[in-house]
Amino acid sequence: MRSPLGFAAAATMLATVVVALAILVLDGDVEFIVHLGLGIGFGLIALAALDFRIPRWAGWLGAVSAGAFSLLLLLQAVSELVPAEAFHRLVYDVLGQELESLLFDGFLLWCIAVLVGDSRGGTRRFGAVILAIVVGVEVYSWLLLLLGRSINTDAPALKLFSIGVFIWLLLESRTRRETTPPPS
């Protein structure tokens, strides 16, 4: 397995989605579970970011982006448990939204570096399609922001495409590393 931590991160993200859907079906509140699961998942990605054959700067970009995103998501999870309106406003309104988007963009750049630098075969083709879609959604999100609108209100379902990135990361992390370098 190329990256046990990457595999654990992707599995955590996907399990979080499944648990959140189950809670929604039972008409429960998913905010805490989603932020906790994604916070743990991005923390694991931060630890796994250097497991792939990519330029060192790209590995560190992934580690720092995912680590900061993890911290923000975990703070948002805590804010669901702590009845302090000022803290809730801080982690959602001040630190959230634009910062979340920037950190997610750093994560996407890391994913692109992994795709270009270390991915092969069918996993690479799948990753290329998924990342192209998710980058397109992210560009649309930034365009909406420039217009004073939000993807969260205009087209929140588009964010579901991000799940594909974690499926790709799961597959990418579980593949065995080639013993010889790929041909140039």
C-alpha positions as CSV (number, residue, x, y, z in Angstrom):
1,M,0.0,0.0,0.0
2,R,1.4,3.4,-1.0
3,S,0.0,5.4,1.8
4,P,-1.8,3.8,4.7
5,L,-2.5,7.2,6.2
6,G,-3.9,8.4,2.9
7,F,-6.1,5.4,2.7
8,A,-7.3,5.9,6.3
9,A,-8.0,9.6,5.5
10,A,-10.1,8.8,2.5
11,A,-11.9,6.0,4.3
12,T,-12.7,8.4,7.1
13,M,-14.1,11.0,4.7
14,L,-16.2,8.5,2.9
15,A,-17.5,7.0,6.2
16,T,-18.4,10.5,7.4
17,V,-20.6,10.9,4.4
18,V,-22.3,7.6,5.0
19,V,-22.9,8.3,8.7
20,A,-24.1,11.8,7.9
21,L,-26.6,10.4,5.3
22,A,-27.9,7.9,7.9
23,I,-28.3,10.7,10.5
24,L,-30.2,12.8,7.9
25,V,-32.5,9.9,7.1
26,L,-33.2,9.7,10.9
27,D,-33.9,13.4,10.8
28,G,-30.9,14.3,13.0
29,D,-28.4,17.1,13.1
30,V,-25.3,16.3,11.1
31,E,-23.2,19.4,11.7
32,F,-21.1,18.0,14.5
33,I,-20.5,14.6,12.8
34,V,-19.6,16.1,9.5
35,H,-17.1,18.6,10.9
36,L,-15.6,16.0,13.3
37,G,-15.2,13.4,10.6
38,L,-13.9,15.7,7.9
39,G,-11.6,17.4,10.5
40,I,-10.1,14.0,11.4
41,G,-9.9,13.0,7.7
42,F,-8.0,16.2,6.7
43,G,-5.7,15.8,9.7
44,L,-4.8,12.3,8.3
45,I,-4.3,13.8,4.9
46,A,-1.9,16.3,6.4
47,L,0.1,13.4,7.8
48,A,0.0,11.5,4.5
49,A,0.8,14.4,2.2
50,L,4.5,13.5,1.8
51,D,3.8,9.8,1.1
52,F,3.6,10.4,-2.6
53,R,6.3,11.0,-5.3
54,I,5.7,14.7,-5.9
55,P,7.8,17.8,-5.5
56,R,8.6,18.6,-1.9
57,W,6.9,22.0,-2.1
58,A,3.7,20.4,-3.3
59,G,3.8,17.9,-0.5
60,W,4.2,20.7,2.1
61,L,1.4,22.6,0.4
62,G,-0.9,19.6,0.9
63,A,0.3,19.1,4.5
64,V,-0.2,22.7,5.5
65,S,-3.5,23.2,3.7
66,A,-5.0,19.9,5.0
67,G,-3.6,20.5,8.5
68,A,-5.1,24.1,8.7
69,F,-8.4,22.9,7.2
70,S,-8.4,20.1,9.8
71,L,-8.0,22.5,12.6
72,L,-10.7,24.8,11.2
73,L,-13.2,21.9,10.8
74,L,-12.4,20.6,14.3
75,L,-13.0,24.1,15.8
76,Q,-16.3,24.2,13.9
77,A,-17.2,20.8,15.5
78,V,-16.4,22.1,18.9
79,S,-18.5,25.2,18.3
80,E,-21.5,22.8,17.8
81,L,-21.0,21.6,21.4
82,V,-20.2,24.9,23.1
83,P,-23.1,27.3,23.5
84,A,-21.0,30.5,22.8
85,E,-22.4,32.6,20.0
86,A,-19.2,34.6,19.6
87,F,-17.1,31.4,19.2
88,H,-19.6,30.1,16.7
89,R,-19.5,33.3,14.7
90,L,-15.7,33.3,14.8
91,V,-15.2,29.8,13.4
92,Y,-18.0,30.0,10.8
93,D,-18.3,33.7,9.7
94,V,-14.8,35.0,10.3
95,L,-12.6,32.0,9.7
96,G,-15.0,30.0,7.6
97,Q,-16.1,30.4,4.0
98,E,-13.3,32.2,2.1
99,L,-10.6,30.6,4.3
100,E,-12.2,27.2,3.9
101,S,-12.2,27.7,0.1
102,L,-8.5,28.7,0.0
103,L,-7.5,25.7,2.2
104,F,-9.6,23.4,0.0
105,D,-7.9,24.9,-3.1
106,G,-4.5,24.2,-1.6
107,F,-5.6,20.6,-1.0
108,L,-6.8,20.4,-4.6
109,L,-3.4,21.6,-5.9
110,W,-1.8,18.9,-3.9
111,C,-4.2,16.3,-5.4
112,I,-3.3,17.6,-8.9
113,A,0.4,17.2,-8.0
114,V,-0.3,13.6,-6.9
115,L,-2.3,13.0,-10.1
116,V,0.4,14.4,-12.4
117,G,3.5,13.2,-10.5
118,D,2.6,9.8,-9.0
119,S,-0.7,8.4,-10.4
120,R,-0.8,5.8,-13.1
121,G,-3.2,3.8,-15.3
122,G,-7.0,3.7,-14.6
123,T,-6.6,5.4,-11.3
124,R,-4.9,8.4,-13.0
125,R,-7.7,8.6,-15.6
126,F,-10.4,8.4,-12.9
127,G,-8.6,11.1,-10.9
128,A,-8.2,13.3,-14.0
129,V,-12.0,13.3,-14.6
130,I,-12.9,13.8,-11.0
131,L,-10.4,16.5,-10.4
132,A,-11.4,18.3,-13.6
133,I,-15.0,18.4,-12.4
134,V,-14.2,19.4,-8.8
135,V,-11.8,22.2,-10.0
136,G,-14.6,23.4,-12.3
137,V,-17.0,23.5,-9.4
138,E,-14.4,25.4,-7.3
139,V,-13.9,28.0,-10.1
140,Y,-17.7,28.4,-10.3
141,S,-17.8,28.8,-6.5
142,W,-15.2,31.6,-6.6
143,L,-17.1,33.3,-9.5
144,L,-20.3,33.3,-7.4
145,L,-18.3,34.8,-4.5
146,L,-17.1,37.6,-6.8
147,L,-20.8,38.3,-7.6
148,G,-21.6,38.4,-3.9
149,R,-23.4,35.0,-3.9
150,S,-22.5,31.6,-2.5
151,I,-22.4,28.1,-3.9
152,N,-23.9,27.0,-0.6
153,T,-27.1,28.8,-1.5
154,D,-27.1,28.8,-5.3
155,A,-26.0,25.2,-6.0
156,P,-25.0,23.3,-2.9
157,A,-25.5,19.9,-4.6
158,L,-22.4,20.6,-6.8
159,K,-20.2,20.3,-3.7
160,L,-21.1,16.6,-3.6
161,F,-18.7,16.0,-6.5
162,S,-15.9,16.5,-3.9
163,I,-16.8,13.0,-2.7
164,G,-15.2,11.7,-5.9
165,V,-11.8,13.1,-4.8
166,F,-11.9,11.0,-1.7
167,I,-12.8,7.9,-3.7
168,W,-9.8,8.6,-6.0
169,L,-7.5,9.2,-3.0
170,L,-8.7,5.9,-1.5
171,L,-7.8,4.1,-4.7
172,E,-4.5,6.0,-5.2
173,S,-3.4,5.4,-1.6
174,R,-4.0,1.6,-1.8
175,T,-2.1,1.1,-5.1
176,R,1.4,-0.4,-4.8
177,R,4.3,1.8,-5.6
178,E,6.2,0.8,-8.7
179,T,9.7,-0.5,-7.9
180,T,11.2,1.1,-11.0
181,P,10.5,4.7,-12.0
182,P,7.9,5.1,-14.7
183,P,9.3,5.8,-18.2
184,S,9.6,9.5,-19.1
